Amino acid sequence: MKIEQITCEALKLGVAERAVLAETIWESIESPCTFSTEISDEEAFILAKQRDVEIESGKVIPLSHAELMHQLAR
């Protein structure tokens, strides 16, 4: 079945059913940004300061939300 067919059929569902379907599909997608949540507050603070220094020095250029979403969509 092609994506267009699936979309057409999914849109025939009621709002509640579409919400459940969307949630099920979304949860099946692994995040490209997964990282361990086992980080202490101190480690998080050090990482945040490091990232701030990198941005302020120009070593890295931050992306806007729109730019990030565009790149992730590709």
N, CA, C and O of each residue as an XYZ file, in Angstrom:
296
protein
N       0.844     -1.170      0.000
C       0.000      0.000      0.000
C       0.895      1.240      0.000
O       1.894      1.285      0.718
N       0.547      2.220     -0.782
C       1.329      3.450     -0.892
C       0.906      4.450      0.176
O      -0.201      4.383      0.710
N       1.804      5.371      0.473
C       1.549      6.374      1.508
C       0.297      7.189      1.212
O      -0.444      7.557      2.123
N       0.068      7.466     -0.063
C      -1.125      8.241     -0.426
C      -2.402      7.481     -0.071
O      -3.375      8.075      0.395
N      -2.393      6.169     -0.291
C      -3.551      5.336      0.046
C      -3.762      5.278      1.559
O      -4.888      5.365      2.048
N      -2.666      5.129      2.280
C      -2.749      5.063      3.739
C      -3.287      6.385      4.280
O      -4.149      6.400      5.159
N      -2.773      7.493      3.752
C      -3.222      8.814      4.188
C      -4.704      8.997      3.925
O      -5.438      9.469      4.793
N      -5.142      8.629      2.746
C      -6.552      8.755      2.381
C      -7.435      7.955      3.342
O      -8.466      8.451      3.799
N      -7.039      6.742      3.642
C      -7.810      5.903      4.553
C      -7.765      6.458      5.979
O      -8.779      6.462      6.677
N      -6.603      6.920      6.404
C      -6.461      7.453      7.760
C      -7.341      8.680      7.959
O      -7.909      8.872      9.034
N      -7.455      9.505      6.931
C      -8.264     10.715      7.040
C      -9.764     10.428      7.095
O     -10.556     11.312      7.418
N     -10.143      9.216      6.785
C     -11.546      8.822      6.899
C     -11.924      8.482      8.345
O     -13.105      8.393      8.680
N     -10.919      8.294      9.189
C     -11.162      7.966     10.590
C     -11.665      9.192     11.335
O     -11.479     10.327     10.896
N     -12.293      8.946     12.447
C     -12.724     10.046     13.310
C     -11.517     10.699     13.977
O     -10.400     10.184     13.922
N     -11.764     11.831     14.601
C     -10.687     12.594     15.226
C      -9.955     11.767     16.286
O      -8.725     11.744     16.313
N     -10.694     11.101     17.142
C     -10.071     10.320     18.214
C      -9.215      9.192     17.649
O      -8.110      8.945     18.131
N      -9.723      8.514     16.634
C      -8.969      7.416     16.026
C      -7.708      7.936     15.340
O      -6.656      7.301     15.413
N      -7.808      9.088     14.673
C      -6.620      9.680     14.025
C      -5.577     10.078     15.062
O      -4.376      9.930     14.836
N      -6.044     10.584     16.199
C      -5.112     10.969     17.266
C      -4.366      9.749     17.797
O      -3.155      9.799     18.011
N      -5.099      8.645     18.009
C      -4.458      7.412     18.475
C      -3.468      6.905     17.427
O      -2.357      6.500     17.769
N      -3.864      6.924     16.159
C      -2.985      6.484     15.079
C      -1.727      7.346     15.018
O      -0.615      6.831     14.909
N      -1.914      8.657     15.089
C      -0.772      9.572     15.029
C       0.187      9.329     16.193
O       1.404      9.302     16.012
N      -0.371      9.153     17.376
C       0.471      8.902     18.553
C       1.222      7.583     18.402
O       2.409      7.504     18.719
N       0.544      6.560     17.924
C       1.173      5.253     17.737
C       2.327      5.334     16.741
O       3.401      4.779     16.972
N       2.095      6.025     15.643
C       3.149      6.170     14.631
C       4.298      6.994     15.183
O       5.462      6.627     15.026
N       3.971      8.121     15.837
C       5.010      9.003     16.383
C       5.895      8.253     17.371
O       7.119      8.381     17.336
N       5.277      7.472     18.251
C       6.044      6.743     19.264
C       6.898      5.633     18.654
O       7.835      5.157     19.294
N       6.590      5.218     17.432
C       7.375      4.169     16.789
C       8.650      4.706     16.147
O       9.522      3.937     15.741
N       8.752      6.021     16.058
C       9.915      6.645     15.418
C      10.965      6.931     16.475
O      10.698      7.598     17.474
N      12.156      6.419     16.241
C      13.246      6.687     17.162
C      13.775      8.085     16.910
O      13.937      8.506     15.765
N      14.035      8.783     17.967
C      14.543     10.142     17.855
C      15.978     10.138     17.342
O      16.798      9.344     17.803
N      16.289     11.027     16.382
C      17.683     11.126     15.922
C      18.558     11.795     16.971
O      19.782     11.834     16.846
N      17.924     12.310     17.989
C      18.648     13.048     19.032
C      18.625     12.316     20.357
O      18.742     12.944     21.409
N      18.475     11.001     20.327
C      18.417     10.279     21.588
C      19.763     10.329     22.282
O      20.817     10.221     21.655
N      19.701     10.493     23.562
C      20.896     10.489     24.371
C      20.522      9.978     25.745
O      19.349      9.957     26.120
N      21.501      9.579     26.466
C      21.250      9.032     27.787
C      20.685     10.117     28.695
O      21.191     11.238     28.731
N      19.654      9.777     29.413
C      19.093     10.720     30.371
C      19.772     10.572     31.726
O      19.411     11.228     32.703
N      20.751      9.705     31.753
C      21.491      9.502     32.988
C      22.613     10.533     33.070
O      23.789     10.194     32.936
N      22.244     11.783     33.288
C      23.212     12.860     33.401
C      22.853     13.638     34.666
O      21.693     13.971     34.909
N      23.857     13.908     35.439
C      23.611     14.624     36.683
C      23.365     16.104     36.393
O      23.667     16.600     35.307
N      22.819     16.786     37.373
C      22.601     18.224     37.217
C      23.927     18.940     36.979
O      24.002     19.872     36.179
N      24.963     18.503     37.672
C      26.288     19.138     37.512
C      26.822     18.921     36.096
O      27.356     19.847     35.486
N      26.679     17.701     35.570
C      27.123     17.418     34.204
C      26.322     18.228     33.190
O      26.878     18.722     32.209
N      25.029     18.364     33.423
C      24.183     19.148     32.525
C      24.593     20.609     32.545
O      24.634     21.253     31.496
N      24.896     21.138     33.711
C      25.328     22.526     33.840
C      26.647     22.748     33.103
O      26.801     23.742     32.394
N      27.598     21.829     33.266
C      28.892     21.941     32.586
C      28.696     21.901     31.077
O      29.306     22.688     30.353
N      27.855     20.995     30.595
C      27.590     20.888     29.160
C      26.933     22.162     28.629
O      27.295     22.649     27.559
N      25.969     22.699     29.375
C      25.294     23.929     28.948
C      26.274     25.091     28.864
O      26.229     25.870     27.912
N      27.149     25.215     29.838
C      28.154     26.287     29.814
C      29.102     26.107     28.637
O      29.465     27.080     27.975
N      29.507     24.856     28.370
C      30.395     24.568     27.244
C      29.726     24.971     25.930
O      30.356     25.597     25.078
N      28.456     24.614     25.765
C      27.731     24.970     24.539
C      27.614     26.486     24.402
O      27.738     27.021     23.301
N      27.376     27.179     25.517
C      27.275     28.634     25.502
C      28.592     29.270     25.057
O      28.595     30.210     24.261
N      29.701     28.759     25.568
C      31.021     29.269     25.180
C      31.256     29.042     23.689
O      31.776     29.923     23.004
N      30.877     27.864     23.179
C      31.052     27.564     21.758
C      30.239     28.509     20.880
O      30.715     28.947     19.833
N      29.032     28.819     21.297
C      28.187     29.739     20.525
C      28.730     31.157     20.602
O      28.851     31.835     19.581
N      29.056     31.606     21.799
C      29.551     32.973     21.989
C      30.864     33.213     21.254
O      31.095     34.312     20.748
N      31.733     32.193     21.187
C      33.027     32.348     20.519
C      32.916     32.246     19.002
O      33.860     32.577     18.285
N      31.773     31.791     18.515
C      31.597     31.609     17.082
C      32.095     30.264     16.581
O      32.076     29.995     15.380
N      32.540     29.422     17.500
C      33.020     28.092     17.115
C      31.906     27.291     16.457
O      32.148     26.534     15.516
N      30.682     27.460     16.955
C      29.514     26.819     16.357
C      28.460     27.888     16.096
O      28.389     28.896     16.799
N      27.656     27.653     15.090
C      26.574     28.576     14.773
C      25.263     27.859     15.071
O      24.977     26.814     14.487
N      24.477     28.412     15.968
C      23.218     27.745     16.312
C      22.216     27.814     15.163
O      22.241     28.736     14.347
N      21.344     26.825     15.121
C      20.283     26.800     14.123
C      19.012     27.377     14.728
O      18.744     27.216     15.919
N      18.251     28.040     13.904
C      16.923     28.465     14.352
C      16.037     27.224     14.375
O      16.379     26.190     13.800
N      14.909     27.341     15.039
C      13.973     26.219     15.079
C      13.543     25.842     13.662
O      13.471     24.660     13.325
N      13.258     26.851     12.832
C      12.823     26.597     11.453
C      13.910     25.863     10.667
O      13.610     24.945      9.903
N      15.167     26.263     10.851
C      16.268     25.592     10.144
C      16.410     24.139     10.595
O      16.622     23.241      9.780
N      16.290     23.923     11.898
C      16.381     22.562     12.423
C      15.277     21.691     11.853
O      15.540     20.578     11.397
N      14.044     22.180     11.870
C      12.923     21.408     11.342
C      13.098     21.116      9.854
O      12.754     20.030      9.387
N      13.629     22.080      9.115
C      13.877     21.873      7.682
C      14.903     20.765      7.465
O      14.720     19.906      6.603
N      15.974     20.783      8.242
C      17.016     19.752      8.110
C      16.497     18.373      8.525
O      16.828     17.367      7.897
N      15.694     18.328      9.569
C      15.165     17.044     10.015
C      14.168     16.473      9.034
O      14.002     15.257      8.946
N      13.504     17.342      8.297
C      12.518     16.880      7.317
C      13.165     16.239      6.098
O      12.520     15.471      5.384
N      14.421     16.545      5.858
C      15.107     15.980      4.684
C      15.485     14.567      4.883
O      16.068     13.952      3.990
